[in-house]
Amino acid sequence: MQSEIECRDWNSAWRAAMAASSWLKKGKESWNRRAASFASNADHKSDYSRQFLKIIRPRSDWRVLDVGCGPGTIAIPMAPRVAHITALDFSHRMLAILQTRCAEKNITHIKPVEGDLEDDWQTLGIEPHDVVIASRSFVPVDLSEAITKMNRFATQQVFISAPVGIGRFDRRIMAAVGRSFRPGPDYIFILNQLHGMGIYARVDFTVHAFNRTYADHHDALNSCSWMIPDMTNEEKNRLSQYLKKNLVFRENRWFLPDTPPVRWAVISWDIPKRTEKSTGNSHGN
């Protein structure tokens, strides 16, 4: 007899949880606007990148496809450890920042490609890589299709990091503007969908303090606004007053104290060696 987990349609559950969540998937223009602030904050907000790379243990012969690469949060520190990185992102401003960083660091083996998880990767000229990663960027419309696609473009391993619980959201920010908060699906949906597809994945966790630090109150207001889609002027005023009351100045930056730690699940699995007779989708560790 199948268990409840095995019987449940996790693909449909994923869609329903996404539709019911307070979070909205940001489009290109939203990420283009956020690119500069996102890039400047990425390195000092937490040590996520270091922990993620410690888990995946990059190899010098790897050719890596980094899906949703952003400004190079993972690609830049990973570059000295691998042979090649194809950096995919739908925000041209994120890719521009990545290219600037590569030039500054004399990195020549990162290839930026403008595109999305939902795009036809073959049309974009992307070929299979040894490893495919989606670091904090795996938000597909169809969970099953996205997993199948990543399997098709990986010859050795796949790594996905997904939030545990509410991830980077802060309930205090939502409460300050008077909104209720309904988190979207977390890593357990992906893990159970994989199980239903016969993929028995490994799970590791990054756990770290998340430093909500800002250059000034205006920076804090802009940085926190991503959590509140379509924020009204009244809500913006409430958030501004909350930040003015609660931000603390230390070491030349403003920060929001008592921010709870953030956890990310790093889900990984091996791709079986493909042969002409291989037709199944069973995966093992």
KEBABA-982585 format. One record per residue: x, y, z of N, C-alpha, C in turn; residue number from 1. Coordinates in Angstrom, 2 decimals, decimal comma, padded with zeros to 5 digits. Atoms other than C-alpha are relative to their C-alpha. Example, Ala and Ser with C-alpha at 12.3 -4.5 7.8 and 13.67 -1.06 7.14 Angstrom:
residues 2
<<000,89 -001,19 000,00> <012,30 -004,50 007,80> <000,90 001,20 000,00> 1>
<<-000,82 -001,19 -000,06> <013,67 -001,06 007,14> <-000,77 001,09 000,73> 2>
end
This chain:
residues 285
<<000,85 -001,20 000,00> <000,00 000,00 000,00> <000,88 001,25 000,00> 1>
<<-000,77 -001,22 000,08> <001,34 003,45 -000,94> <-000,29 000,90 001,19> 2>
<<000,17 -000,95 -001,09> <001,91 006,02 001,78> <-000,71 001,25 -000,51> 3>
<<000,68 -001,24 000,39> <000,10 009,37 001,83> <000,92 000,88 -000,83> 4>
<<-000,96 -000,81 000,74> <003,27 011,07 000,61> <000,10 -000,47 -001,44> 5>
<<-000,13 000,56 001,34> <003,52 008,71 -002,36> <-001,26 000,23 -000,83> 6>
<<001,28 -000,15 000,71> <-000,16 009,11 -003,25> <-000,30 001,45 -000,37> 7>
<<000,34 -001,40 000,23> <-000,26 012,90 -003,12> <000,60 000,52 -001,30> 8>
<<-000,47 -000,65 001,22> <000,05 014,90 -006,33> <000,77 001,26 000,41> 9>
<<-000,81 -001,11 -000,50> <002,94 017,14 -005,29> <000,16 001,10 -001,04> 10>
<<-000,07 -001,02 001,03> <003,03 018,92 -008,63> <-001,20 000,96 000,12> 11>
<<001,20 -000,82 -000,18> <-000,55 020,13 -008,14> <000,06 000,75 001,33> 12>
<<-000,13 -000,65 -001,31> <000,17 020,87 -004,47> <000,92 001,20 -000,09> 13>
<<-000,94 -001,11 000,21> <003,11 023,05 -005,55> <-000,72 001,18 -000,64> 14>
<<000,73 -001,07 000,70> <000,90 025,02 -007,94> <-000,97 000,70 000,94> 15>
<<000,99 -000,57 -000,91> <-001,78 025,51 -005,29> <000,67 000,85 001,07> 16>
<<-000,71 -000,75 -001,04> <000,73 026,63 -002,64> <000,58 001,30 -000,56> 17>
<<-000,51 -001,22 000,63> <002,29 029,10 -005,07> <-001,13 001,01 -000,19> 18>
<<001,13 -000,89 000,26> <-001,12 030,51 -005,98> <-000,54 000,63 001,27> 19>
<<000,56 -000,48 -001,26> <-002,14 030,89 -002,32> <000,97 000,85 000,80> 20>
<<-001,02 -000,69 -000,80> <001,12 032,46 -001,12> <-000,10 001,51 -000,14> 21>
<<-000,06 -001,46 000,04> <001,65 036,12 -000,34> <001,07 000,48 -000,97> 22>
<<-001,15 -000,35 000,85> <004,75 036,04 -002,53> <-000,36 -000,10 -001,46> 23>
<<000,21 000,03 001,43> <004,62 036,86 -006,21> <001,32 -000,16 -000,72> 24>
<<-001,22 000,16 000,79> <007,20 035,68 -008,71> <000,31 001,30 -000,73> 25>
<<-000,37 -001,27 000,60> <009,06 038,79 -009,82> <000,36 -000,19 -001,48> 26>
<<-000,32 000,02 001,42> <009,34 039,56 -013,52> <001,34 000,65 -000,29> 27>
<<-001,30 -000,54 000,40> <012,31 040,83 -015,49> <000,22 001,42 000,49> 28>
<<-000,18 -001,42 -000,34> <011,71 044,52 -014,86> <000,23 000,19 001,49> 29>
<<-000,19 -000,09 -001,45> <011,42 044,01 -011,11> <001,43 -000,35 000,38> 30>
<<-001,37 000,40 -000,31> <014,76 042,17 -010,98> <001,01 000,96 -000,62> 31>
<<-000,90 -001,01 000,57> <016,36 044,72 -013,32> <000,12 001,20 000,93> 32>
<<-000,03 -001,13 -000,93> <015,38 047,46 -010,88> <000,77 -000,33 001,26> 33>
<<-000,64 000,41 -001,26> <016,68 045,47 -007,90> <001,45 -000,42 -000,17> 34>
<<-001,30 000,63 000,25> <019,90 044,31 -009,55> <001,13 000,63 000,79> 35>
<<-001,13 -000,66 -000,66> <022,27 046,92 -008,14> <-000,02 -000,19 001,51> 36>
<<000,08 000,16 -001,45> <021,00 046,78 -004,55> <000,16 -001,45 000,41> 37>
<<-000,13 001,43 -000,29> <020,73 043,00 -004,66> <001,46 -000,41 -000,03> 38>
<<-001,42 000,36 000,13> <024,33 042,69 -005,83> <000,84 000,58 001,13> 39>
<<-000,81 -000,63 -001,04> <025,70 045,14 -003,26> <-000,24 -000,62 001,37> 40>
<<000,33 000,58 -001,31> <023,93 043,38 -000,39> <000,32 -001,49 000,11> 41>
<<-000,08 001,46 000,01> <024,48 039,76 -001,43> <001,14 -000,54 000,84> 42>
<<-001,18 000,56 -000,63> <027,96 039,31 -000,01> <000,02 000,16 001,52> 43>
<<-000,12 -000,22 -001,43> <027,59 040,82 003,45> <-001,27 -000,34 000,79> 44>
<<001,22 000,36 -000,72> <024,02 039,74 004,27> <000,16 -001,32 000,75> 45>
<<-000,18 001,28 -000,66> <025,07 036,17 005,09> <001,17 -000,72 -000,66> 46>
<<-001,07 000,81 000,59> <027,65 033,48 004,41> <-000,60 -001,17 -000,78> 47>
<<000,68 001,06 000,75> <025,20 031,46 002,31> <000,89 -000,59 -001,10> 48>
<<-000,79 000,48 001,14> <027,52 031,24 -000,71> <001,10 -000,95 000,45> 49>
<<-001,08 000,86 -000,50> <030,37 029,78 001,32> <-000,56 -001,35 000,42> 50>
<<000,58 001,26 -000,45> <028,10 027,17 002,89> <-000,49 -000,84 -001,17> 51>
<<000,49 000,72 001,17> <026,51 026,25 -000,44> <001,15 -000,69 -000,74> 52>
<<-001,14 000,58 000,72> <029,89 025,71 -002,10> <000,66 -001,10 000,81> 53>
<<-000,55 001,06 -000,84> <031,09 023,66 000,86> <-000,80 -001,29 -000,16> 54>
<<000,86 001,18 000,16> <028,12 021,34 000,35> <000,19 -000,64 -001,36> 55>
<<-000,06 000,60 001,33> <028,43 020,89 -003,41> <001,40 -000,47 -000,39> 56>
<<-001,38 000,42 000,23> <032,25 020,52 -003,36> <000,37 000,01 -001,50> 57>
<<-000,31 -000,10 001,44> <033,06 021,82 -006,87> <001,30 -000,72 -000,37> 58>
<<-001,18 000,70 000,51> <035,58 019,89 -008,98> <000,59 000,76 -001,18> 59>
<<-000,71 -000,80 001,00> <038,17 021,35 -011,32> <-000,39 -000,34 -001,44> 60>
<<000,38 000,38 001,36> <036,84 019,45 -014,34> <-001,48 000,27 -000,31> 61>
<<001,42 -000,23 000,20> <033,20 020,49 -013,91> <-000,28 001,09 -001,02> 62>
<<000,64 -001,04 000,79> <031,26 022,39 -016,55> <-001,39 000,18 000,62> 63>
<<001,17 -000,25 -000,85> <028,43 024,03 -014,61> <-000,99 000,93 -000,70> 64>
<<001,08 -000,89 000,43> <025,09 025,50 -015,68> <-000,64 000,57 001,26> 65>
<<000,52 -000,70 -001,18> <024,06 028,08 -013,06> <-001,30 000,69 -000,40> 66>
<<001,32 -000,49 000,40> <020,30 028,68 -013,47> <-000,48 001,06 001,00> 67>
<<000,38 -001,10 -000,88> <019,16 032,03 -012,10> <001,21 000,52 000,74> 68>
<<-001,32 -000,31 -000,60> <022,74 033,16 -011,50> <000,05 001,35 000,71> 69>
<<-000,05 -001,32 -000,59> <021,89 036,74 -010,53> <001,29 000,73 -000,35> 70>
<<-001,23 -000,74 000,28> <024,98 038,97 -010,24> <001,27 -000,83 000,20> 71>
<<-001,16 000,87 -000,18> <027,23 035,95 -009,76> <000,23 -000,41 001,44> 72>
<<-000,12 000,32 -001,42> <026,51 035,19 -006,11> <000,72 -001,32 000,23> 73>
<<-000,68 001,29 -000,08> <027,61 031,58 -006,63> <001,07 -000,11 -001,08> 74>
<<-000,91 000,18 001,13> <029,32 031,78 -010,04> <001,38 000,62 000,26> 75>
<<-001,29 -000,67 -000,21> <032,03 034,27 -008,99> <000,89 -000,78 000,97> 76>
<<-000,88 000,76 -000,90> <033,33 032,38 -005,91> <000,27 -001,42 -000,48> 77>
<<-000,20 001,36 000,50> <032,92 029,04 -007,72> <000,98 -000,04 -001,18> 78>
<<-000,78 -000,03 001,23> <034,82 030,13 -010,84> <001,42 -000,56 000,13> 79>
<<-001,37 000,54 -000,08> <038,37 029,38 -009,57> <000,05 -001,51 000,20> 80>
<<000,00 001,43 -000,35> <037,28 025,82 -008,71> <-000,52 -000,90 -001,11> 81>
<<000,59 000,83 001,06> <035,66 024,67 -011,98> <000,57 000,41 -001,36> 82>
<<-000,54 -000,24 001,33> <036,46 024,50 -015,69> <-000,78 001,06 -000,78> 83>
<<000,83 -000,92 000,78> <033,52 026,49 -017,07> <-001,34 000,18 000,70> 84>
<<001,34 -000,26 -000,54> <030,26 028,13 -015,97> <-000,82 000,71 -001,07> 85>
<<001,00 -000,71 000,79> <027,27 029,01 -018,13> <-000,96 000,63 000,99> 86>
<<000,79 -000,74 -000,99> <025,45 031,70 -016,14> <-001,28 000,50 -000,65> 87>
<<001,29 -000,30 000,61> <021,75 031,91 -017,01> <-000,85 000,87 000,91> 88>
<<000,91 -000,85 -000,77> <019,50 034,75 -015,87> <-000,83 000,82 -000,98> 89>
<<000,84 -000,76 000,92> <016,57 036,62 -017,39> <000,14 001,51 000,19> 90>
<<-000,21 -001,43 -000,23> <017,69 039,99 -015,98> <001,31 000,44 -000,67> 91>
<<-001,22 -000,44 000,70> <020,10 041,73 -018,35> <000,87 000,87 000,91> 92>
<<-000,81 -000,81 -000,92> <021,17 044,08 -015,55> <000,78 -000,87 000,97> 93>
<<-000,76 000,95 -000,83> <022,12 041,15 -013,32> <001,20 -000,51 -000,78> 94>
<<-001,09 000,53 000,82> <024,18 039,75 -016,18> <001,07 001,06 -000,26> 95>
<<-000,97 -001,08 000,20> <025,80 043,15 -016,77> <000,90 000,15 001,22> 96>
<<-000,80 -000,06 -001,23> <026,91 043,27 -013,12> <000,95 -001,19 000,07> 97>
<<-000,84 001,19 000,02> <028,20 039,71 -013,44> <001,20 000,20 -000,93> 98>
<<-001,08 -000,22 000,94> <030,25 040,67 -016,50> <001,01 001,00 000,52> 99>
<<-000,90 -000,98 -000,59> <031,68 043,69 -014,72> <000,88 -000,64 001,07> 100>
<<-000,76 000,69 -001,03> <032,71 041,53 -011,78> <001,03 -000,95 -000,60> 101>
<<-000,94 000,92 000,67> <034,30 038,97 -014,10> <001,20 000,78 -000,54> 102>
<<-001,09 -000,82 000,53> <036,32 041,73 -015,77> <000,93 000,48 001,11> 103>
<<-000,80 -000,48 -001,13> <037,45 043,10 -012,41> <000,90 -001,09 000,57> 104>
<<-000,73 001,11 -000,58> <038,59 039,65 -011,28> <000,75 -000,83 -001,05> 105>
<<-000,68 000,69 001,10> <039,99 038,60 -014,68> <-000,50 -001,44 -000,16> 106>
<<000,62 001,31 000,20> <037,55 035,68 -014,91> <-000,50 -000,08 -001,43> 107>
<<000,33 000,07 001,42> <037,20 034,55 -018,51> <-000,82 -001,24 -000,37> 108>
<<000,69 001,25 000,34> <035,42 031,18 -018,25> <-001,43 -000,05 000,55> 109>
<<001,43 -000,08 -000,29> <031,95 032,38 -017,19> <-000,69 000,59 -001,23> 110>
<<000,73 -000,44 001,18> <029,58 032,67 -020,15> <-001,42 000,41 000,40> 111>
<<001,36 -000,43 -000,34> <026,46 034,80 -019,47> <-000,97 -000,28 -001,13> 112>
<<001,06 000,24 000,98> <023,24 033,82 -021,22> <-001,30 000,57 000,57> 113>
<<001,25 -000,58 -000,46> <020,01 035,80 -020,96> <-001,14 -000,97 -000,28> 114>
<<001,09 000,95 000,14> <017,14 033,40 -020,33> <-000,52 -000,43 001,35> 115>
<<000,70 000,38 -001,22> <014,88 031,75 -017,78> <-000,11 -001,52 000,08> 116>
<<000,23 001,42 -000,21> <014,15 028,34 -016,32> <-001,06 -000,53 -000,95> 117>
<<001,11 000,44 000,84> <011,01 028,20 -018,46> <000,32 000,06 -001,49> 118>
<<-000,34 -000,14 001,41> <012,79 029,01 -021,74> <000,47 -001,32 -000,61> 119>
<<-000,57 001,13 000,73> <013,86 026,52 -024,40> <001,51 000,17 000,00> 120>
<<-001,45 -000,18 -000,15> <017,50 026,10 -023,44> <000,76 -000,35 -001,27> 121>
<<-000,67 000,34 001,25> <018,44 024,48 -026,73> <-000,02 001,18 -000,96> 122>
<<000,09 -001,20 000,83> <017,22 027,59 -028,54> <001,00 001,05 000,44> 123>
<<-000,98 -000,94 -000,54> <019,50 029,62 -026,27> <001,43 -000,47 -000,23> 124>
<<-001,34 000,51 000,27> <022,43 027,46 -027,38> <000,64 -000,71 001,18> 125>
<<-000,53 000,68 -001,19> <022,78 025,69 -024,04> <000,02 -001,50 -000,24> 126>
<<-000,15 001,45 000,12> <024,10 022,15 -024,16> <000,07 -000,63 001,39> 127>
<<-000,14 000,65 -001,31> <024,20 019,55 -021,37> <001,35 000,32 000,66> 128>
<<-001,19 -000,27 -000,81> <026,69 020,32 -018,58> <000,19 -001,14 001,00> 129>
<<-000,24 001,02 -001,03> <028,29 018,09 -015,97> <-000,97 000,18 001,16> 130>
<<000,80 -000,31 -001,19> <026,37 019,83 -013,20> <-000,94 001,16 -000,30> 131>
<<000,96 -001,10 000,09> <023,24 021,98 -013,14> <-000,37 000,41 001,41> 132>
<<000,40 -000,50 -001,32> <022,56 024,19 -010,12> <-001,07 001,08 -000,15> 133>
<<000,97 -001,09 -000,10> <019,65 026,43 -009,19> <000,03 000,44 001,45> 134>
<<-000,22 -000,46 -001,37> <020,69 028,34 -006,10> <-000,97 001,11 000,35> 135>
<<001,01 -000,94 -000,46> <017,72 030,07 -004,45> <-000,77 000,63 -001,17> 136>
<<000,63 -000,55 001,20> <016,22 030,51 -007,92> <-000,98 -000,97 -000,64> 137>
<<000,83 001,06 000,58> <014,11 027,39 -008,45> <-001,46 000,27 000,36> 138>
<<001,41 -000,34 -000,23> <010,55 028,72 -008,74> <-000,77 -000,28 -001,29> 139>
<<000,63 000,32 001,27> <009,06 026,85 -011,71> <-001,52 000,07 000,06> 140>
<<001,46 000,11 000,09> <005,48 026,93 -012,91> <-000,41 -001,45 000,21> 141>
<<000,29 001,42 -000,08> <005,48 023,17 -013,32> <001,21 -000,71 000,61> 142>
<<-001,10 000,60 -000,75> <007,63 021,30 -010,78> <000,57 -001,22 -000,72> 143>
<<-000,45 001,22 000,66> <007,78 017,99 -012,63> <000,76 000,30 -001,29> 144>
<<-000,67 -000,35 001,25> <008,69 019,56 -015,97> <001,37 000,61 000,25> 145>
<<-001,27 -000,66 -000,30> <011,44 021,67 -014,40> <001,05 -001,02 000,44> 146>
<<-000,93 001,03 -000,45> <013,02 018,67 -012,67> <000,45 -000,85 -001,18> 147>
<<-000,33 000,79 001,18> <012,86 016,65 -015,88> <000,98 000,74 -000,90> 148>
<<-000,87 -000,83 000,84> <014,50 019,51 -017,75> <001,41 000,06 000,57> 149>
<<-001,32 -000,07 -000,62> <017,35 019,82 -015,26> <000,72 -001,34 -000,13> 150>
<<-000,59 001,32 000,21> <017,92 016,07 -015,47> <000,54 -000,15 -001,42> 151>
<<-000,39 000,14 001,41> <018,12 016,33 -019,25> <001,28 000,77 -000,32> 152>
<<-001,16 -000,84 000,29> <020,81 019,03 -019,12> <001,16 -000,24 000,96> 153>
<<-001,10 000,36 -000,91> <022,94 017,46 -016,35> <000,47 -001,40 -000,35> 154>
<<-000,54 001,33 000,27> <025,25 014,55 -017,01> <000,53 -000,68 001,26> 155>
<<-000,53 000,59 -001,23> <026,51 014,06 -013,45> <-000,87 000,27 001,23> 156>
<<000,74 -000,33 -001,22> <024,63 015,95 -010,72> <-000,87 001,22 -000,18> 157>
<<000,86 -001,18 -000,08> <021,87 018,44 -009,97> <-000,02 000,46 001,45> 158>
<<000,10 -000,59 -001,34> <021,81 020,81 -006,99> <-001,05 001,12 -000,05> 159>
<<001,02 -001,04 -000,14> <018,77 022,87 -006,00> <-000,01 000,45 001,45> 160>
<<000,22 -000,47 -001,38> <018,57 025,09 -002,94> <-001,35 000,68 000,07> 161>
<<001,36 -000,49 -000,17> <015,10 025,93 -001,67> <-000,20 000,40 001,46> 162>
<<000,19 -000,47 -001,37> <013,80 027,72 001,42> <-000,54 -001,07 000,93> 163>
<<000,58 000,81 -001,08> <013,06 025,96 004,68> <-000,96 000,93 000,74> 164>
<<000,97 -000,89 -000,63> <009,86 027,46 006,03> <-000,15 001,28 -000,80> 165>
<<000,25 -001,28 000,66> <009,61 031,17 005,21> <001,24 000,57 -000,67> 166>
<<-001,19 -000,47 000,69> <013,19 031,55 003,96> <000,43 001,39 000,44> 167>
<<-000,51 -001,35 -000,29> <014,33 035,18 003,71> <-001,09 000,99 000,42> 168>
<<001,07 -000,91 -000,41> <010,93 036,65 004,53> <000,10 000,30 001,50> 169>
<<000,00 -000,42 -001,41> <010,51 038,50 007,82> <-001,43 000,35 000,38> 170>
<<001,40 -000,23 -000,40> <007,11 038,27 009,49> <-000,19 001,38 000,62> 171>
<<000,11 -001,32 -000,64> <007,85 041,52 011,36> <-000,28 001,09 -001,04> 172>
<<000,21 -000,98 001,06> <007,97 043,46 008,10> <-001,45 -000,04 -000,48> 173>
<<001,38 000,15 000,45> <004,64 042,04 006,99> <-000,97 000,56 001,04> 174>
<<000,88 -000,48 -001,07> <003,06 042,76 010,36> <000,04 001,52 000,11> 175>
<<-000,15 -001,45 -000,14> <004,42 046,32 010,35> <-000,90 000,76 -000,97> 176>
<<000,86 -000,68 000,97> <002,42 047,19 007,24> <-001,44 -000,47 000,08> 177>
<<001,36 000,46 -000,21> <-000,64 045,28 008,42> <-000,48 -001,08 -000,94> 178>
<<000,38 001,08 000,90> <-000,56 042,38 006,00> <000,19 -001,36 000,66> 179>
<<-000,20 001,38 -000,43> <-001,06 038,71 006,75> <001,04 -000,62 -000,93> 180>
<<-001,06 000,61 000,80> <001,65 036,39 005,49> <-000,28 -001,48 -000,20> 181>
<<000,19 001,41 000,35> <001,14 033,11 003,67> <001,22 -000,44 -000,81> 182>
<<-001,21 000,41 000,72> <004,46 031,49 002,77> <-000,34 -000,94 -001,15> 183>
<<000,17 000,92 001,12> <004,80 029,65 -000,50> <000,57 -001,37 000,35> 184>
<<-000,51 001,34 -000,26> <005,91 026,02 -000,86> <001,50 000,02 000,30> 185>
<<-001,42 000,05 -000,31> <009,25 025,15 000,70> <000,60 -001,28 -000,57> 186>
<<-000,79 001,08 000,60> <011,81 022,44 000,00> <-000,70 -001,35 000,03> 187>
<<000,59 001,32 -000,16> <009,63 019,54 001,16> <-000,86 -000,39 -001,22> 188>
<<000,77 000,27 001,22> <007,42 019,87 -001,95> <000,92 -000,56 -001,08> 189>
<<-000,96 000,46 001,02> <010,46 019,46 -004,20> <000,50 -001,39 000,34> 190>
<<-000,53 001,29 -000,42> <011,82 016,56 -002,18> <-001,03 -001,12 -000,24> 191>
<<001,04 001,01 000,18> <008,51 014,69 -002,27> <-000,34 -000,22 -001,47> 192>
<<000,20 000,16 001,44> <008,03 015,38 -005,98> <001,11 -000,87 -000,59> 193>
<<-001,12 000,83 000,45> <011,48 013,90 -006,59> <-000,22 -001,46 000,36> 194>
<<000,26 001,37 -000,46> <010,56 010,84 -004,54> <-001,05 -000,67 -000,89> 195>
<<001,05 000,54 000,86> <007,43 010,39 -006,63> <000,48 -000,31 -001,41> 196>
<<-000,57 000,24 001,32> <009,58 010,48 -009,77> <001,09 -001,07 000,04> 197>
<<-001,03 001,03 -000,14> <011,86 007,75 -008,42> <001,39 000,55 000,17> 198>
<<-001,30 -000,63 -000,23> <014,66 010,18 -007,57> <000,20 000,14 001,51> 199>
<<-000,21 000,04 -001,45> <016,05 009,57 -004,09> <001,15 000,93 000,35> 200>
<<-000,96 -001,09 -000,12> <017,78 012,82 -003,31> <000,62 000,09 001,39> 201>
<<-000,63 -000,36 -001,27> <020,16 013,92 -000,60> <-000,46 001,40 000,40> 202>
<<000,35 -001,33 -000,49> <019,37 016,93 001,58> <001,03 000,46 001,02> 203>
<<-000,86 -000,67 -000,97> <021,85 019,22 003,32> <-000,61 001,36 000,29> 204>
<<000,58 -001,29 -000,38> <021,12 022,50 005,05> <001,09 001,04 000,25> 205>
<<-000,79 -001,14 -000,44> <022,72 025,90 005,28> <-000,79 000,69 001,10> 206>
<<000,64 -000,68 -001,13> <021,97 027,66 008,55> <000,90 001,17 000,37> 207>
<<-000,85 -001,16 -000,27> <023,17 031,17 009,19> <-000,83 001,19 000,44> 208>
<<000,64 -001,26 -000,34> <022,35 034,49 010,68> <-000,17 000,81 -001,28> 209>
<<000,24 -000,85 001,17> <020,83 036,85 008,14> <000,05 001,43 000,47> 210>
<<-000,22 -001,36 -000,47> <022,10 040,38 008,63> <-000,76 000,99 -000,88> 211>
<<000,74 -001,02 000,74> <019,47 042,84 007,52> <000,67 001,35 000,28> 212>
<<-000,77 -001,23 -000,20> <021,92 045,73 007,18> <-000,19 000,93 -001,20> 213>
<<000,32 -000,97 001,04> <021,47 048,94 005,21> <000,90 001,23 000,15> 214>
<<-000,82 -001,21 -000,02> <023,36 052,08 004,25> <-000,71 001,14 000,74> 215>
<<000,79 -001,03 -000,67> <020,54 054,33 005,51> <-001,46 -000,44 000,02> 216>
<<001,41 000,37 -000,12> <016,80 054,38 006,17> <-000,65 -000,16 -001,38> 217>
<<000,56 000,11 001,35> <015,99 054,94 002,50> <000,38 -001,34 -000,62> 218>
<<-000,46 001,31 000,50> <018,07 051,88 001,56> <-000,79 -001,12 000,68> 219>
<<000,75 001,01 -000,74> <016,29 049,88 004,27> <-001,42 -000,12 -000,54> 220>
<<001,36 000,00 000,51> <012,87 050,89 002,97> <-000,08 -000,66 -001,37> 221>
<<-000,01 000,60 001,34> <013,74 049,98 -000,61> <000,31 -001,49 000,06> 222>
<<-000,43 001,40 -000,08> <015,40 046,71 000,41> <-001,10 -000,89 000,55> 223>
<<001,07 000,81 -000,59> <012,43 045,53 002,47> <-001,26 -000,05 -000,85> 224>
<<001,23 -000,10 000,78> <009,84 046,49 -000,11> <-000,27 -001,22 -000,87> 225>
<<000,21 001,17 000,86> <010,41 043,31 -002,15> <-000,95 -001,02 000,64> 226>
<<000,88 000,95 -000,69> <008,49 041,37 000,52> <-001,46 000,36 -000,13> 227>
<<001,38 -000,50 -000,01> <005,36 043,46 -000,04> <-000,38 000,45 -001,40> 228>
<<000,38 -000,37 001,37> <004,06 043,39 -003,62> <-001,12 001,03 -000,02> 229>
<<001,03 -001,03 000,18> <002,02 046,39 -004,77> <-000,26 000,77 001,29> 230>
<<000,13 -000,71 -001,27> <002,68 048,29 -001,56> <-000,65 001,37 -000,21> 231>
<<000,69 -001,28 000,09> <000,35 051,25 -001,05> <000,82 001,07 000,72> 232>
<<-000,71 -001,11 -000,68> <001,52 054,69 000,13> <-000,18 -000,10 001,51> 233>
<<000,24 000,15 -001,44> <-000,10 054,06 003,51> <000,88 -001,09 000,59> 234>
<<-000,85 001,09 -000,47> <001,74 050,74 003,86> <001,47 000,42 000,00> 235>
<<-001,38 -000,48 000,07> <004,97 052,41 002,80> <000,31 000,90 001,19> 236>
<<-000,19 -000,87 -001,17> <004,53 055,03 005,53> <000,10 -000,82 001,28> 237>
<<-000,06 000,87 -001,18> <003,88 052,30 008,11> <001,36 -000,68 000,10> 238>
<<-001,30 000,68 000,00> <007,01 050,44 007,07> <001,11 000,98 000,33> 239>
<<-001,01 -001,02 -000,28> <009,05 053,63 007,14> <000,05 000,33 001,49> 240>
<<000,04 -000,29 -001,43> <007,91 054,40 010,68> <000,55 -001,17 000,82> 241>
<<-000,51 001,18 -000,70> <008,65 050,84 011,78> <001,52 -000,04 -000,06> 242>
<<-001,45 000,05 000,16> <012,17 051,00 010,39> <000,69 001,11 000,79> 243>
<<-000,59 -001,12 -000,76> <012,88 054,41 011,91> <000,03 -000,31 001,50> 244>
<<000,10 000,33 -001,42> <011,81 053,05 015,29> <000,92 -001,15 000,39> 245>
<<-000,68 001,24 -000,37> <013,66 049,73 015,14> <001,42 -000,17 -000,53> 246>
<<-001,35 000,15 000,51> <016,83 050,16 013,08> <001,03 000,52 001,01> 247>
<<-001,10 -000,36 -000,92> <020,08 050,37 015,06> <001,24 000,27 -000,83> 248>
<<-001,21 -000,37 000,74> <023,28 052,05 013,85> <001,23 -000,60 000,68> 249>
<<-001,21 000,60 -000,54> <026,50 050,09 014,30> <000,98 -000,29 -001,13> 250>
<<-001,07 000,26 000,97> <029,81 049,86 012,44> <-000,33 000,59 -001,38> 251>
<<000,26 -000,78 001,22> <028,76 052,48 009,89> <-001,14 -000,53 -000,88> 252>
<<001,17 000,45 000,73> <025,59 050,63 008,85> <-001,19 -000,11 000,94> 253>
<<001,21 000,20 -000,77> <022,00 050,39 009,99> <-000,42 -001,46 -000,12> 254>
<<000,44 001,39 000,06> <020,65 046,98 010,88> <-001,24 -000,21 000,84> 255>
<<001,21 000,37 -000,72> <017,45 045,35 012,08> <000,35 -001,14 000,94> 256>
<<-000,46 001,03 -000,95> <018,29 043,43 015,28> <-001,00 -001,15 000,15> 257>
<<000,83 001,17 -000,34> <016,97 040,03 016,36> <-000,65 -000,65 -001,22> 258>
<<000,50 000,69 001,18> <016,49 038,77 012,81> <000,23 -001,50 000,16> 259>
<<-000,18 001,45 -000,18> <015,88 035,01 012,99> <000,92 -000,59 -001,07> 260>
<<-000,88 000,63 000,99> <018,35 032,69 011,23> <-000,78 -000,50 -001,20> 261>
<<000,60 000,48 001,24> <017,64 031,63 007,66> <000,58 -001,36 -000,33> 262>
<<-000,43 001,34 000,40> <017,79 028,02 006,52> <-000,37 -000,26 -001,45> 263>
<<000,24 000,45 001,36> <018,12 026,70 002,99> <000,30 -001,47 -000,10> 264>
<<-000,23 001,42 000,25> <017,80 023,08 001,94> <000,70 -000,13 -001,35> 265>
<<-000,71 000,27 001,25> <020,34 021,99 -000,67> <-000,31 -001,45 -000,39> 266>
<<000,48 001,31 000,46> <018,72 019,09 -002,52> <000,85 -000,41 -001,20> 267>
<<-000,89 000,43 001,08> <021,01 017,05 -004,76> <-000,24 -001,46 -000,34> 268>
<<000,09 001,40 000,42> <020,97 013,86 -006,76> <000,95 -000,24 -001,17> 269>
<<-000,90 000,41 001,07> <023,17 011,94 -009,18> <-000,79 -000,38 -001,23> 270>
<<000,59 000,42 001,28> <022,37 011,41 -012,83> <000,63 -001,32 -000,41> 271>
<<-000,57 001,28 000,44> <022,78 007,76 -013,89> <000,71 000,15 -001,34> 272>
<<-000,69 -000,03 001,28> <025,21 007,14 -016,71> <-000,97 -000,42 -001,10> 273>
<<000,95 000,26 001,08> <023,25 007,26 -019,92> <000,60 -000,94 -001,03> 274>
<<-000,38 000,89 001,09> <023,43 004,49 -022,46> <-001,13 000,00 -001,02> 275>
<<001,03 000,03 001,03> <021,52 003,87 -025,68> <-001,22 -000,79 000,45> 276>
<<001,10 000,84 -000,45> <019,40 001,30 -023,83> <-000,72 000,56 001,22> 277>
<<000,60 -000,58 -001,20> <018,62 003,56 -020,86> <-001,29 000,72 -000,37> 278>
<<001,30 -000,63 000,31> <014,95 004,49 -020,93> <-000,74 000,45 001,24> 279>
<<000,72 -000,33 -001,22> <013,86 004,78 -017,30> <000,41 001,31 000,58> 280>
<<-000,35 -001,24 -000,70> <013,91 007,74 -014,95> <000,35 -000,27 001,45> 281>
<<-000,36 000,32 -001,37> <015,03 005,93 -011,80> <001,37 000,54 000,31> 282>
<<-001,26 -000,60 -000,42> <017,80 007,68 -009,89> <000,39 -000,55 001,36> 283>
<<-000,49 000,47 -001,30> <019,95 006,52 -007,02> <001,12 000,87 000,49> 284>
<<-001,09 -000,78 -000,57> <022,60 007,92 -004,72> <001,32 -000,70 -000,22> 285>
end
